[in-house]
Amino acid sequence: MRRWFAAAAVLLAFLGGCAQDGGSGDAPPSGSGDADFDRRAAEVAAAWRASQTAAGRDGFVPLEDLTVLPEGARFSNETKLAYGNGWFRSATRLSTKAPSAGSIRFPDGKTLSVPLISAAEAYRAIDKGDPPCTSKGGIPPAVQLPQPDTRPSIKDGQPKSGQAKPDQLKNDQLKRGAMPGQCAALTVTGVELGTVRLRTNRGEATVPAWLFTVDEIAGPVARVAVAPSAIKSMPARAPAVPAQDSVTVDGARLTYSVMTGCAKDVTPLAYEAEDLVVVGVKSTPAGQVCDLVAKFEPVTVTLTRPLGDRVVLNEDGQPLRRTN
């Protein structure tokens, strides 16, 4: 009988706790031990919960970048650098007139009418300026190598006044962000209004997008055409190595992949709450020179208790798809 009362007391305490927390994640979370990651994870968790309110469920909350590359896009070192830095140039007319309202279609069949932006405004969102050179493979004029000087040196073995040493010239080029063979721009030769598949808090949706034809990339580069006023955003991306889009679950063990091309000493991290888990990694930059080829490395983190039905998010606020 005493055991029955004890069990009942535990059950009542548990139910009372559930009623108080409401399953909303109000219970004290379990941090990873890394203060910066835990602070970021708390922001992601709060934004995710906000996106799951009635307003969030009925709105448009993108969970990935609004610029989308075509599947199978291939880059050279020069075009990869250009895309990463937003070095575009337009060789076609871009209308400044926004079209009439578009429609987002969600996986459950529901649609959402949204205002759209013009092609010119979408282009401004992807174009971050000109590359630091005047032509592909060039060096900025300010750091061009000086013409050979055949006059005798003032002192043998020492450069003349105003004549830069080769090492100094190389350092100047690095500071200006340009080296031979790394300078290029991506050329936009056409644009049309279409759609793109985009992950949202309501699943993968079909979203209006401006599709830019880029000579140097096979397939169009898409930029979501939804006006900023209709977008409910997650927190800004953290300067970290986010987890990819899937996770394998084995009780309390979560295995996911992270991109490690330019990172080393990768340590998996997890922030746990009652309703969700945020995963990520702590890493050290590989240095000034890193492998430009994307590499994905599986990492495993062990939670304080089995995952259960909790959602798993990465540091971008993107829910990870379970593969088992």
N, C-alpha and C positions, 0 to 999 in steps of 0.2 A: 504494500500500500504506500509506504514511504517513497519507494522508487517511482510509483505512478505520479504522486504529487510533485516530485522533483522534475519528472519529464514534462508534466503539464506546465510547471512554472517556466521551464526553458522555452516551451512552445509559445506561451503567452508573451514572454519577453521578446521572442523573435518576431511574432506577429505585430507587437507594439512598435518594434523598430521599423518594420516594413511600412506600417501605417504612417509613421512619422516621416520617413525618408521618401515614401511614395515611389521608390525605385528610380528616383531622379538623379541619383549621383550625389546627394547631399552628405552622405557618410564621408568621413575623412579618407582621402585617397591615399594610396600607397605609392610613394615616390620612388624614383630610380636611384637616388643618391647624387644625381648630377643636377645642380641647382638651375642651370640655364635650360636644360632639357625639360625639367619639371615645370618651370615657369611657362615655357612655350606650350607644353602639353596641357596645362591647365587652361590656357587661352583657347586651344583647339577644342578641348572638351566643352567649354562654355559655349563656343560658337556652334558646335554640333548640336548641343541641346536646344539652342535658340532656333536652329534651322528645323528642328523637329516639332516646333510649336505649330499651331494651326496656320499662322501667317507663313511660316517657313514651308510647311507642307503644300501650301497652295501657290507658292512663289517659285522663283528660279534661283537655285543656289548651286552654281557650278563648282565642281570638285577637282577641276584640272585647269591648266592654263587655257586662256581664251584663243591662243594661236595654236593651230593644230597642223602638224606635218602630215603629208600623205603617207599611207602605209608603204613600207619598203623604200623610203627616201634614202638615197645614198649621197655621201659627201666626200669631197676631197678635203685635204687639210685646210685649203684656202676657203672653200665654201662653208665648211663647218665653222671656221672662225668668223666668217661673215654673218652666218645665221645667228650664232651665239651672241654677237655684238649688235645685231639689228642693222647691218649695213646693206640697205636696199637703195635702188634707184628706179624711178618710174620712166618707162618709155611709152606710156599710153595715157590717154585722158582719163582722169578720175573725177566722177561727178561729185559735186558738193551737195546735191539734193538728196535728202533721205527718202527712201520709198515709204509707202504706206505700211501700216502695222503688219508684222509677221506673226507666225504661230509656232509655238514649241509643242511638240508631241512627246508625251511621256510613255513609258512602257505599259502602263495600265490603260492606255487609250485616251486618257484625258489630255486636253489641249489648253494652252495658255496664250492669249493674245498679248503681244509685247510691241512697244515702239522700237524702231530700227534706226541705225546710224547710216550715214552716207558712205560710199566707197572711199572718198577722200579721208574721212575721219578714221575709218578702219585702217587705211594705209598708214596714217600718222601713228597709229598704235603699234605697228610692227616696225616702222622705220625709226631707228635711233640716231641717224646721221650718216655722214660720209665716212668711208675708211680713211685712215691717216696716210693716204698716198694719193697720187694723181692718176695712177693706172695700175692694172694688175701686175703684181710682182715688183712694183716700184718702191722706192724709198722716199719719204717726204723730202722736198727740196731743202728744208732747213738742216737736214742731216746727210746730204749728199757728200760722198767722199771728195776731198779737195783734189784739185788737179796736181799732178806730180810737179814738184819744185826741184829744178836741177841746179839752183844756185848753191854755192858752198855753204855749209853750216857755219854758224858763228862759233860753235864748239863741236868738235867731232863727237858723234854718238848721241847728240842731243837735238831735239827738234827745234826749228826756228821759232821765234816769237809768233804766236797766232796759229801755229801749225799743230793740229790735234794729233795725239797718239792713236794708233788703231784701236786699242782697248777702250779709250775714252769715247771714240766714235760709236763702237758697239754698244756701250752702256747708254749713250744718248738715244740710240735707236730703240733699245729696250724700254727706256723711260717713256718714249713717245708712242709705244705700242705697235711699232712696225719694224719688221725685218724683211729682207728679200724673200720673195716667194710666199709671203703671208698676207698680202694686201689684195683684196678683191671685194666686189660688191655684187649683190644678187639683183638681176634685172627683171622687173615686173613688166610684162608685155601685154597683159590682158586681165580683165576682171569681170566676174559675173556673180549675180546673187544666186546662192544655192543653199544647201544644208550641210551640216556636219554632225556626226555622232559625238556626244559629249557626256561624260559622267556627271551626274548631279545627285543631290541628296534624295531624289526620287527615282534613282536608277539612271540607266543610259538613255538620254533623250535625243530626239532629232531637233536640231536647233538651226535657225536661219544663220547663214554665214556668207561673208564675201570670200569668193574663191579666186585667189591671185595666181595667174600663170607666171611661173618663174623659170626663165630659160635654163638656169643652172641646176634645177631640181626637177626630177621626173614626177609629174603630178602637181596639182595646185596646193598652195599654202592657204589654209583656211583661217579666217579671223571671224569670230562670233560677231554677228551684226546686231545683237540686242543692245539697246541703249543702256548706259550705265544706271539710269534711274530705275530700270526694271531688274537689276541684278542685286541679289543679296549675297554678299561676299563672305568667305571664310577669312581668318586672319591671314596677313601677308606671309608669304613663304619665308621660312627661316633659312639662314645660311648654313644648311646642314646637308647630310646625305639621307634623303627620305627613303622609306621602304617602298618597294614596288607594289603592284596592285593585287598580290595574292598572298595567302598565308596558309600554312599547314598546321593543324592543331592536333596535339597529342596530350589530352588532359590539360595540364598546366604549362606544357611546353609549346611555344609558338616558334615556327621556323618561317622566315621570310627572306627575301633577297634584297640587297642594296647595291647600288652602283659604286664601284671602288676604283675606277680608272685613275682618278686623281686623289685618292685617299689611302691612308695606311693606318695600322693599329686600330682597326675597326672593333668597337665594343658595343654589343646590343644593349638597348635600354628599354624599359617598360614603365609606364605610369598607369596605375590601376585605380579605377573607381568602381562603384557598384553597378553602373550601367554600361561602362565602356573601358577599353584599354587603348592607350596610345603607345605605339612602338616607334623606335628610331634607333639611331646609333650615335656614338661619340667617336670621332676619328681625328687623325692628324693629317694636314695637307701633305701630299707627296713631295712637295718642293716646287721650284720654278719650272722644272721639266717633268711632265707626267704623260702617261699614255693617253692619246686622244681617242683611242678605241674604247667604247663603253664595255666595262666588265661587270658582271653581276656575281656577287658572292653570297651564298646562303649563310645566315646567322641564326642562332637559336637563343631564346631568352626563356627563363622559367618564371612563371607567375607565382604569387603567394597562394593561389588556389586555382582549381580548374577554370577554364574560360567560361564554360556554360554557354548561355545565349547572349553574352555581351558582344557588342560590336567592336571590331578592331580598326583603329584609325592610324594613318601614318602622320608624320609631322606637317603635311600639307592639309590635314583634315579630310583626307580621302579614305573612305572605307575600303578595307582590304577584302578581296573575295576569297572565301574559304575553298580550298581545293580537296577537302576530304570531309 
